[in-house]
Amino acid sequence: MINRLVEHLRNPQNRTKIILKMSISASLASLGIVLSTIVVFVPNMEFISVTIFLVSLLFGVYYGLMVAISVPIVYEFIIIAIIGSAGYLIFFKLISYVLLALITSSLRKILLKISFWELGVLGGFFAIVYDILTTIGYQIIVIRSDFVFSYFLVLLGSGIIFTIAHVVSNFILFSFTKTMINWIHSAFKARGIKQLMIPSFSNEEAFSNLEGGST
């Protein structure tokens, strides 16, 4: 596998492609952190999940996982640490984000053919999964209680307003995913850069040009 990677990197076009993908992924990751910081005091509104979703859709599993691991860690231990305690639930958050990257990367072709509101529903569903996993973590790590299903339901119910806010915000953000990809496509097209084969969704067949791999 290492030999294949070395051979792949010897091709200047492949190196350029990887650099471009990493540059876009890093830019989107930074933007996700900045926007999440701006709304840090808005309960359960964040841009990290949609950033992971977007990068995974564009470039596949390797880039999606890089963002899914690096962005939450930076945000948790730098931004959240400045305004309060941080790190207690990072393991459960990482599980949520890594699952999002893996599932999104595996279902890229399917997800890029569904409608904007279906993408929004997917974002809302992820918010529910995220809140369930972090509530389990809160019960075990913060409250230091054995997992009891009835008590878990009480905790989940007590934060239902925040869960609803998370579902609604994720629905809105995820529903704009295709629009954001079209913006990126237009920006690269205007600069004459074609190496990434980023799809435009004004054409239903455009996704067939997107690479199946995630180099």
C-alpha positions as CSV (number, residue, x, y, z in Angstrom):
1,M,0.0,0.0,0.0
2,I,2.9,2.4,0.8
3,N,4.5,1.6,-2.5
4,R,1.3,2.4,-4.3
5,L,1.1,5.7,-2.4
6,V,4.7,6.6,-3.3
7,E,4.1,5.7,-6.9
8,H,0.9,7.8,-6.9
9,L,2.7,10.8,-5.4
10,R,5.4,10.7,-8.1
11,N,2.8,11.9,-10.6
12,P,2.9,15.8,-10.5
13,Q,-0.8,15.9,-11.4
14,N,-1.7,13.7,-8.5
15,R,0.4,15.8,-6.1
16,T,-1.3,18.9,-7.3
17,K,-4.7,17.2,-6.8
18,I,-3.9,16.2,-3.2
19,I,-2.6,19.7,-2.4
20,L,-5.7,21.3,-3.7
21,K,-8.0,18.9,-1.8
22,M,-6.1,19.4,1.4
23,S,-6.2,23.2,0.9
24,I,-9.9,23.2,0.4
25,S,-10.5,20.8,3.3
26,A,-8.4,23.0,5.6
27,S,-10.1,26.2,4.5
28,L,-13.6,24.6,5.1
29,A,-12.4,23.2,8.4
30,S,-11.1,26.7,9.5
31,L,-14.4,28.3,8.4
32,G,-16.4,25.7,10.4
33,I,-14.4,26.5,13.5
34,V,-14.7,30.3,13.0
35,L,-18.5,30.1,12.4
36,S,-19.0,27.8,15.3
37,T,-17.1,30.2,17.5
38,I,-19.3,33.1,16.4
39,V,-22.4,31.2,17.5
40,V,-20.8,29.6,20.5
41,F,-23.4,31.1,22.9
42,V,-26.3,30.1,20.7
43,P,-27.5,26.8,22.3
44,N,-26.8,23.7,20.2
45,M,-26.0,25.6,17.0
46,E,-22.7,24.6,15.3
47,F,-21.1,24.4,11.9
48,I,-18.7,21.5,12.6
49,S,-21.0,18.7,11.5
50,V,-22.0,20.3,8.2
51,T,-18.3,21.0,7.5
52,I,-17.5,17.3,8.0
53,F,-20.4,16.4,5.8
54,L,-19.4,18.8,3.1
55,V,-15.7,17.7,3.0
56,S,-16.7,14.0,3.0
57,L,-19.1,14.5,0.1
58,L,-16.5,16.4,-1.9
59,F,-13.4,14.3,-1.3
60,G,-14.2,11.0,0.4
61,V,-13.3,9.2,3.5
62,Y,-9.7,10.2,4.1
63,Y,-10.3,13.9,4.0
64,G,-13.6,13.6,5.8
65,L,-11.9,11.7,8.7
66,M,-9.1,14.2,8.9
67,V,-11.7,17.0,9.4
68,A,-13.9,14.9,11.7
69,I,-11.0,14.3,14.1
70,S,-9.0,17.6,13.9
71,V,-11.8,20.2,13.9
72,P,-13.6,18.9,17.1
73,I,-10.3,18.6,18.9
74,V,-9.2,22.1,18.0
75,Y,-12.6,23.6,18.8
76,E,-13.0,21.7,22.1
77,F,-9.6,22.3,23.5
78,I,-9.0,25.9,22.3
79,I,-12.3,27.6,21.8
80,I,-14.4,25.9,24.4
81,A,-11.5,25.8,26.9
82,I,-11.4,29.6,26.8
83,I,-15.0,30.0,27.9
84,G,-15.3,27.1,30.2
85,S,-14.5,23.4,31.0
86,A,-13.8,21.3,27.9
87,G,-12.9,17.8,26.9
88,Y,-15.3,15.8,29.1
89,L,-17.4,14.6,26.2
90,I,-14.8,14.8,23.4
91,F,-14.7,11.0,23.0
92,F,-18.4,10.8,22.4
93,K,-18.3,13.8,20.1
94,L,-15.6,12.2,18.1
95,I,-17.6,9.0,17.7
96,S,-20.5,11.0,16.3
97,Y,-18.3,13.0,13.9
98,V,-16.3,10.0,12.7
99,L,-19.5,8.0,12.1
100,L,-20.8,11.0,10.1
101,A,-17.7,11.1,7.9
102,L,-17.7,7.3,7.3
103,I,-21.4,7.1,6.4
104,T,-21.3,10.2,4.2
105,S,-18.2,9.0,2.4
106,S,-19.7,5.5,1.9
107,L,-23.0,6.9,0.5
108,R,-21.6,9.8,-1.6
109,K,-23.3,9.0,-4.9
110,I,-26.6,8.4,-3.2
111,L,-26.5,11.5,-1.0
112,L,-25.6,13.7,-4.0
113,K,-28.7,12.6,-5.8
114,I,-31.3,13.3,-3.1
115,S,-33.2,16.6,-2.7
116,F,-32.2,19.5,-0.5
117,W,-34.9,18.8,2.0
118,E,-33.8,15.2,2.3
119,L,-30.3,16.4,3.1
120,G,-31.8,18.6,5.7
121,V,-33.6,15.6,7.2
122,L,-30.3,13.8,7.3
123,G,-28.8,16.7,9.2
124,G,-31.6,16.7,11.7
125,F,-31.2,13.0,12.2
126,F,-27.5,13.4,12.9
127,A,-28.3,16.0,15.5
128,I,-30.5,13.5,17.3
129,V,-27.8,10.8,17.2
130,Y,-25.2,13.3,18.4
131,D,-27.4,14.5,21.3
132,I,-28.1,10.9,22.3
133,L,-24.4,9.9,22.3
134,T,-23.3,13.0,24.2
135,T,-26.2,12.6,26.7
136,I,-24.9,9.1,27.4
137,G,-21.4,10.5,27.9
138,Y,-22.8,13.3,30.2
139,Q,-24.5,10.6,32.3
140,I,-21.4,8.4,32.6
141,I,-18.6,10.9,32.8
142,V,-20.0,14.2,34.2
143,I,-22.7,12.9,36.5
144,R,-20.6,9.7,37.1
145,S,-23.6,7.5,37.1
146,D,-24.0,4.0,35.7
147,F,-26.0,4.0,32.5
148,V,-29.7,3.7,33.5
149,F,-32.1,3.9,30.6
150,S,-34.9,5.6,32.6
151,Y,-32.5,8.2,33.9
152,F,-31.1,8.7,30.4
153,L,-34.6,9.4,29.1
154,V,-35.0,12.0,31.9
155,L,-31.8,13.7,30.9
156,L,-32.7,13.6,27.2
157,G,-36.2,15.0,27.9
158,S,-34.8,17.8,30.1
159,G,-32.8,19.0,27.1
160,I,-35.5,18.6,24.5
161,I,-35.6,22.3,23.7
162,F,-31.9,22.3,22.9
163,T,-32.2,19.1,20.8
164,I,-35.0,20.7,18.8
165,A,-32.8,23.8,18.2
166,H,-30.0,21.5,17.0
167,V,-32.3,19.6,14.7
168,V,-33.7,22.8,13.1
169,S,-30.3,24.4,12.7
170,N,-28.8,21.2,11.2
171,F,-31.8,20.8,8.9
172,I,-31.2,24.3,7.5
173,L,-27.4,24.0,7.2
174,F,-27.4,20.5,5.6
175,S,-30.1,21.5,3.1
176,F,-27.7,24.1,1.6
177,T,-24.9,21.5,1.0
178,K,-25.5,21.3,-2.7
179,T,-25.5,25.0,-3.0
180,M,-22.2,25.3,-1.2
181,I,-20.7,22.6,-3.5
182,N,-21.9,24.6,-6.5
183,W,-20.2,27.7,-5.1
184,I,-16.9,25.8,-4.8
185,H,-17.4,24.4,-8.3
186,S,-18.0,27.9,-9.8
187,A,-15.0,29.3,-8.0
188,F,-12.7,26.7,-9.4
189,K,-14.3,26.8,-12.9
190,A,-13.7,30.6,-12.9
191,R,-10.0,30.1,-12.2
192,G,-9.7,27.4,-14.8
193,I,-8.8,24.6,-12.3
194,K,-10.2,21.3,-13.4
195,Q,-8.0,18.8,-11.5
196,L,-10.5,18.1,-8.7
197,M,-13.5,17.2,-10.9
198,I,-15.8,18.9,-8.4
199,P,-19.4,18.3,-9.6
200,S,-22.0,21.0,-10.4
201,F,-25.5,20.0,-9.6
202,S,-27.1,22.1,-12.3
203,N,-26.3,19.0,-14.4
204,E,-27.6,15.6,-13.0
205,E,-24.9,13.7,-14.9
206,A,-22.1,15.8,-13.5
207,F,-21.5,13.6,-10.5
208,S,-20.5,10.7,-12.8
209,N,-17.3,12.7,-13.4
210,L,-16.5,12.8,-9.8
211,E,-13.7,10.4,-8.8
212,G,-14.9,7.4,-6.8
213,G,-11.6,7.3,-4.9
214,S,-10.4,9.6,-2.1
215,T,-6.8,10.2,-2.9
